[in-house]
Amino acid sequence: MSLSKHPSLRVDTSSSSLTTPSTTSSVSGSRRRDDSRSPETLRGRSPSRPPVPESSPSNPFRNEFEYEYFDDRRTTTTATRGWSFSSIRSKMVKRNYMPTPLGYGVLAFLILTGLYLVSPSTEGGVKLLPSSWDGFGIISNSEGEGWITSSAGADAGAQEGFDDSSPPPPLLPLPYIYHTIFPSKTIPKSLLTPRLYPLATRLVDFLHRPILSHEDAKTANDKGCPRDLSDKLVNPDQYNGDSSFWMNDVTTDEIAKRRGDIVKWIAERVENGEEVLGAEGKTGSGRGIVLTGGNQDTTFRTITAIKHLRRLDVTLPIEVFHYSDELTDQNQRKEIEDLGATLREAEGLTKVDGVWKNWQIKGLALVQSSFREILYLDSDNTPLRSPTHLFDAPIYTSSGRAAFWPDLSKDHPDNAIWRLIGDSCSLDLWTFESGQIVIDKAGNNGLNFAALVIAAGMMNDREFWFHMCGGDKDTFRWAFRALGLDFGVSPRWMSTVGIKNSYDGGRFCGHSVLQYDLVTPEGFTRPPPLFVHSNLLKHLGGTGLSRGGLFQQIRRMSDDDSSNPSLNYAHSFVYIGPGRGMCLDLDWHDHVPENVREEVGLQTLDVSEEEGGVFDGFEETWFEEGGRIGGW
């Protein structure tokens, strides 16, 4: 089958650029106020408002809502002033002297002397203008939230392509709902530097997206994600466990608070002297592979994964991140280091007691890694061949230098994540499966790193965000969408690899997710399988299973282009198989249209039938390197 039928998916979530007027009055206003104005004289005039920015391109609410700004300027008209120029002139004292050059000279001297006395001094000279006029001629508001220039202690290294000698356009004041979160009426002062201007504009745009209640957003979300499809595409465990939280607990005030948190995570790093924009040498150098592991099970899997990568002739440096109380066994540490990997303790993060998985380490590992370009792998994710070519894949290089892989479900219209991010529900994308990620921290002009900071913040605040994201996996997706950044998605939807369950009449029991390449190698007709992510294998009952009988069959759709709308009728689900435990299967939903069933077939094939023989020798190698069935 030719890939030209289904071109690779490229996602552009860029919001329309913020349009601002070329000149802006200060918040306090420059018009003179007069308490003698009457309601009758003001009835025909309305206060001027700053322009309202457009929301994100995928949002149907644009132009339907106006924001209430902090600006409290009142309009003054000539009719309400209570005086006229002629009345002033009649009261002027008649001048009884003639101007002389000496008089003008004395006046100029007095003006300059006054400016000298009231102006603050700086190192290297004396200013003759108020300090609030510093920086590109932009006047600060009363709280001093003007743009910070290099002379005022800002980061001297301007973003490439941004001229820090020219005035950056002013940012719009924030909607009133943020008045208790940002009393200064704008984002934190630490973000108001020329170098951070591209990030600041995206954060302000994010804060200006509509904030809606569940009821107000319901019509548009149901239109974008029809419930007859969404009710079957959503993870049922997530919906049953979290839907009440989505609809009742995520209020408009909560949305404003959580959006404010995202901005504050960025600002806090800047205030601590840490980077928020990716750049070579500042947030990492070169390419490398990052894994996370450290408890007994993940350590064994991590060692197996590194052995397999080295067998595939992968020479890239590898970093293994762990919590402070993990990887204390010196023999295991030595084995990992002997394989050429570096052990890294995650800084500023502790385990959460009593939870099933401590996924939050993943985001921080990507932020703290010494690499600029990263291939992240879960410890139970095994490549079928060297994955280093992904750094040169067009889907990666042309889509913000970030690529992700699809999971088995889609977000429901009731999910509050749509309202938190300011989008309307769409069935265009699957949720993300983060067992593999390829990303350049300097991609999207360095903003990819800011997105990783946001994702790490969401993971650290798991008590809230995991209600919407079901773990770490989708925090990456929503962090990118919050900033309106491009990213690429694998061209093929996931499949599953498994066995015929002899305890269940030979029914298919999948134990591993199969993810596909981003490119079509020479000799192939479409992107072949690349990653075997054995996320259920550790829960599989292994009675009667041995080497040679584990990776037997593949279950998938015949047309599995990840953007194919026919896949909205596919049902990938987990069930409990007799004697095996958790099994993954694939089938059609009820009431699938007959034309869809005819166009797209449901396939079950032996791994030996896969194009190019990509599974040849895989299982034997996997067992030799320490792979096991069941909990390990």
N, C-alpha and C positions, 0 to 999 in steps of 0.2 A: 504494500500500500504506500503511495507517495505521500510525503509530508506536505507537498504543495496544497493538498486538499485542506489541511488544517495548519496554517502557519503558527509558529511558536507564539505563545501568549506573551505580550509585553504590557505591563500595567503602568499607566501614567495617572498618578493621583494628584498631580500638581493642581493646586488651587489657582484661580485666576489671580494675577498679580494685583497687589493692593494699589489702588489709584488714590493719590492724595493731591490736594491742591498745591499749587506752587508756592503760595504764601499762606501762612496760618497765624491767626491771632493767638495770643496767650490765653490760657484757660480763664483767667480772671477777666478778660475782655479789655478793650481799649476805649469803649464808648463811655461817655460821662453819664452817671446815674443821677436822677432827680426824683425825690420823693413826692413832688407835686403832680406827677402823672396820675391821671384818673383812669378808671376802667373804660370809660367811654372813649377816651383817646387811643387806647391800646387795642380796642376790639378788632380792628381791621388788620393788625399786624401779628405775626407769630414769630417767636424767637428763631433765629437762624440755627441750623444744625450742621454739624460736620457731615460729609457724605458717608453713607452706609456701604461698607465693602460687600462685594459679592461673596457668597458662600462657596464651598467646594463644588466642582463641576458636577459631581454625582448627586448633589443635594437638590431636591425639588422645592425647597422652601425659599429659594432666593427670590428677592423682591416682594415677598409676602409679609415680611416682618420688619418693623423699624425698631431701633434700639434707643433706649433712654440713656443719654450720655451724662457725664458728670457736669458738663458745661452749663453754667447757670447765668449766662449773659442775658441781659434784658435789652430790648430794643428801645432806643431813644429817638424821638422825632422832633423836628423843629417846633411843631405845634405844642409840645408838652414841656418845653424848656422854661416857660414863664418869663422869658426875657428875649430881647432882640439885640442885634448888633447896634442899631441906632440908639437904643436906650443906654447901652454901654458907652457909646461914643459921647453922648450928652453929659455923662458923668466924669469924663476924663479931665484931668487937670490940664489946663492950658500950659503948653511948654513955653518957658521964658528964657531959653538959652538955645544957642546954635551948636550943632555937633562940630567937633574939631578932631584932627588926627590924634592929638594927645588923649582925648577922651576915649576914642576907640582902642587905643593902645592899653590904657588903664583897664578897660572892660575886658579885653582879651587876657591880660595878665591875671585878673581876678578869677576868670573862668578856669584857666589852666591851673592856678593855685588850688582852687576848690577841688578839681578833679584829682589832683595829686594827693591832697589830704585825705580824701574819702576812698581812694582806690587801694585794694590790697596789693601787697608786694609779693613778688615771686623770686626764686633764685634766678639770677641773671638779669635783673632789671626791675623797673617799676611800671605798673600798669596805669593807664590813664582812662580806663573804662571799667565799669562795674564788673565784678567777677561773674555775675549771672549772664554776661554777654560772651563768655568764653566759648570757643569751639565753633568755628564755621559760621559765626553770626547767628546761631540759633539761640533764642532766649529761653532760659530755663523757666519752669513754673515756680510757684512759691515754695515748693518742697525741694527745689534744686535738682529736678530730674532731667536736666539737659543732657545732651550728648557729651560723653567724656572723651577728651582728645588725648593724644599721646603725651602732651605736656602736662596733663592732669593725672598721669599715672596709669593710663590705659595700656593695654598690650600693644607694643610698638610694631609688631609684625602684622601688617594688613593682609587680609585675605587676597590671594592672587587674583588679579583682574579687578580689584576694587580700589579706587583712588581715594586714599584717606586724606588727601589735601583738598578735596572738594566736599561741599556740604551734603550729607546724606539727607534724603527727603524726610520730612517729619512723619511720625507715626500717629495714627488716629488715637484719640482717647478711648479708654475701655468702656464697654457698656456698664450701666449702673449696677447690675447684679454683682459685679466684682468689687463694689465700693468698700466692703469690709475685708476683702482678701488683699486688694492692692489700694490702700488709702491714697497713695501718691498719684492715682489716676492713670498710671501706666505700668508697664512691666518693670521689674526691679532695676535699679540704677546700674548694677554690675553688668547688665546686658546691653547697655546703651553706649557701645563703643563702635567706631567705624568697622573694625574687624568683624564684630559679631552682628553687624547690621543685617546680612542675609538671613541669619537665624532669628533675629529679633522680629523681622517682618513676618516670618512664617508663624512665630508664636503669637503675634498680635492677630494675624489672620485666623489662627486656630481659636483664639478667645472670642473672636467676633462671629463664629459660626452659631447658628440658632441653638438656643437652649429650650428644649421642649419637654413637656410632661409625656408620660406614656400615652395618654389619651389623645393629646394634640398631635403626636407623631404617628398614631396608629393607622390612619387612612393611607398616608404615603408609604409607610413601611409594608402594609399589606398589599399595596399595589405593586411594589417592587419585588416582593417575595410572597406570591400567592400561597395561602395556607394549605391548599390541597397538596402542594409540593413540599413546602417548608416543614410541615408537621411530620413528614417522613424522612426528610434530609437531616433534621436536627439530631444530635446525640440525645437519645431518650433519657439517659441517666442525668445528663446536664439539665434538660428541661424540667424533669420532675423535681430535681433538687434545688434549682436556682430560679425558676420562672417567677415565683412569688417575690423574691428579692429584686429581680429586674423591674417588675411592675410597681411594687409598693415602696421599696427602700431607696431607689435611685430617683430622687426628686430633682426639681430644677436647681434648688440650692445645693444639693449634693453634687450635681454635675458641675456647677460653677466651682465648688471647692476642689473637686478632683482635677479639673482642668488647671486650676491655680497651682495644685501640687506639681503637675508636670512642669510648669514654668519654673517653679521654685527649685525643683531638682537640678535643672540646668543652672540656675542662678547660684545655688549653693556651691557647685563645683567651681564656678568662676571665682566666687568669693574666697574659696579655699586655695586658689592659685592653680587649679587643675584645668586641663584642656576640655573644651566641649566641641571643638571642630577638629576633624581628622586631618592629619598632615604627616607626610613622611618625616620620620625622626622624632616627632613630637608625641604621636599616639601609637607608635610602632613602626617597624621597618621590615621590609621584605615580606616573603610569604612563609606560611607555616600552617601546621595542623594543631588544633586544640581539642582536647578531650577533658571530660570531668569524671572523676571517680575517686574512691577512697575507702568506702566501707568494704566489708569482706567480699560481697558479691561483685560489686563494680570494679574492685581491684583486679580480681581474676579476669573479668571481661576486658578490662583495659589492657592488661598484659597480652591477652590473646589478640586484641585489635592491633596493637603495635607490632607484634610478631608478623601478623598478616600483611600489614603495610610494608614492612621491610622485605618480606618475601616477594611482594609486587614491585620491588626495586624503587620504592618511594623514598627519596633521600631528603625530603623536606624536614626541617627541624620540627619537633613535636613538643608541646607543653601539656602537662597533665595538672589540672587544678583540683584542689581538694580542700575540705574544711580543716580547721586547725586541729581538731581532735581525731583526724583520720590519717591513714597511711603511716602508722607508727611502727609497723613491722619493718625492721631494717633489711631483712632479706628481700622483701617485696620492693622496697625502695631501690635497693641495689640492682635488682633484676630490671626494673623500669629504666634506670639510668644506664645500665649496660646496653640497652637497646637504643641508646642515643636520645632519650627523651629527658626533658627537664621537669622536675617537680615544682609546682607553684602553689603556695598557700593563698587562698582567696582572702583578700584584705577587707576588713570592715564588714564581715558577714558571719553570722552564726547560724547553726542549725535550728530549725523549729521543731520542738518536741511534739510527739503525738500525731504527726502527719504522715501520710502514706509515702510521699516523695518530697525531697527537698530540692525541687527543681530550680530554685532561685539562684543557685550557683552559676547556672549557664550564662545568664546575661552579664554578670560581673566578670566571668572568665573572658568573655569577648572584649569587654572594656579594658581589662587589665593586661591582656596578652601583650607580649612584646612585639607581635607581628602586626604589620599594617594590613596585609591581605590574609584572610583566614579561611581555611576549610574546617568547619566545626563538625565533629562526629560524636554521636552518642557511643558509649562503650560497647553496646550490643549491636552496633551497626558495622557490617563487614562489606567492603567494596569487592566487586567481582574482578576488577582490574584497577590499575593505577588511576586515581581520580584527579591527578594534578593538571590535566588538560582543561579542567573546568575554569581555571583562571583566565583562559583565553577563549572561552565559549562566547559567541556573539550575544546570546541571551543575557549573559553576565556583563559583558563589556559595553553593550548598548543600552542597558536598562538601569543606569545608576550604579553599576558595579555591585549589585546585590541580587542574589537568586535564591529562591525558596522552592519547596516541594509541597504538593497538595496532600491533605489528609482525607479521611473518609466521610466527613460531614460538612454541612453548611450552617451558617448562623441563622437563627430564627428571627422573624420580625419583632418578636417580643423582647429579644435580647437588648438590654440597655446599652450595650456597647455602641450601637448605631447613634444613640442620642449623646453619649459621652464624647464621641469623636466628632459628631456633627455631620454625619452622613445619613442617607436614607438606605434602607435595606436593599440589597442587591444579591442576586444569585450568580453573579459573574464569577466569583472565586470560591474555591473550597477553603476551609480552614487550613492552616499550615501544619505540616508534620516536621518538627524541628530536629529530627534525628540527623540531619545533614543541612548545613547552611554554608554558602560561600559568599563572602562579603569583603569589601575594601572599605576600611574606616575612612579613607579620604574620598570615597565616591560621593556623587552628588555634591561636588564642591566642598567636601568635608562634612556635610550634614548627615552622612550615614553614621558617623560617630555619635552625633547628638541623638539620633534615633536609638542607638544602642544604649545610651545613657537612660533614655526614657523607658525602654524595654526593661532594663535592669531595675529601674525604680518601680515599675509595675510588679515585677517579680518579688521585690523586697516588701511591697505592700500587698502581699498575696491575699490577706484576709478580705480585701475588697476586689481586686482585679481578677483573681482566679474564679470568681463567680461568673464573670463574663467570658473568660478565655479558656477555662478548663485546664489550667496548667501554664507552663511557660510558652508553649508553642505559638499561640496567637498574639502574644505581647509584641512580637517583632512586627507582625502585620499591622497592628494598630498603631504602633509607634511611628512606622513609616507613613501611615495615612494621616496621623495627627500633624505631621510636618508637610504633608503633600508631596512626598518623594516618589520618584520612579523606583520600581523593582521588577525583576523578572521572575517568571514562574515556569517550572518544568513543563515541557510541551505534552507530556503524557500523564494521565491520571494513575495513581497507585494501583498495583495489583497485589495479590497475596500468594505466598508460597506455603505449602503444607503437605499433608498426608491424607491418605484414605483411612478413615477411622474404622478399624476392624470391630470395635465395640459398638458401632452405630451403623451397621449395614454398609460399610464402605463410604459413608458420607464424607465429603470434603471437610477437613479441619485445618484451617490456616493458622500458622504460628508466627509468620514473619511477613512484614510489609515489603513489597518489592517496589523500589523507586528507580526511575529511568534516567538515562543520560540527558544532558542538555544539548548534545550534538548528535548527528548521524555520521558515524565513522565510515570510512571508505569500505565498500563491500556490504553495507547494511542498507536496508530500505527505509528504516526509521530508527529513532534513538533506541538503543538496546537497554536491557536492565543493567543497572550499575551498582545499586546498594541493596543488600539484604539486611533489613532492620528487624532483628529477631526480638521484637518487644513483647511477644506473648510466649516465646519459647521457654523463658524462665519460669512460666506458670504451667507448663505442659506436663501432664502425667506421662512418664517415660516407659511404663511397663510394656515390654515387647518391642521397643524401638531400639535400634542400634545403628552403627555406622553403615551407610548405604541405604537406609530406609527413612531418612529424616526430611531431606529436601527433595520431594518426589514430584509434586504437581504445582502448576500455576493456574490460578483462577482469575479471569479478567474479562473485560468487554472487548469485542473485536475492534470497535472504533473507540479508542480510549483517549482521544485528544482531550486535554484537560479543560478546554473551553467549549466542548461539544454540549449544547443544551440537552441533548437526548440523555446524557448521564444524570440529569436531574430525576430521572425515573429509576436509576440504579439504587440498589439498597445494599450497602456494605455494613455488616453488623457483627457483633460479638455474641456468641451463644455458648452455653455450657454443654460440652460433648461428653457422653458417657466414657469414663475411664481416662479422659484426656483433660478435662477442665475447660479453660477458656479457649475457644476456637473462633477464628475469623472466617466469615463466609461472604459471598456476593450473590445477589439475585435481583430480580425485578421487583419494584413495588407493585402493590395491587393496582388494578385499573390503568396499567400502562397502555398508551395508544398502540393499536395494532401496527400502524406504520412504523413506529419507533422500534417495536420488537422485530419487525422484518428487516429494518435497515441496520440495526446493531445487534450482533449475536453475543450470547454468553458463552465463553470458552473455558474449557478445562483441558489442559494439555500437560504432557510430561515435560519435565525440565529439559530433557534431551532434545525435544522438538524446537526449543527456542533458537531463533536465528543466530547463526555465527557460533553456536556451541559455547555460549558464554558461561554455562554451568559446568563444563567439562572439568573434572578434578576438584571442583570447589568443595564438595562435602568431605572428601578425604583430607584435604588440606585443613579444613576448618577443625576437624577432630584432632589432627596432629598438633595443631597449635594451641590446643587446650579447650576447645569448644565442648560444652556439656549440655545435656537435656535436663530441664527442670531448674529449680532454684540453685543459682551459682553466682 
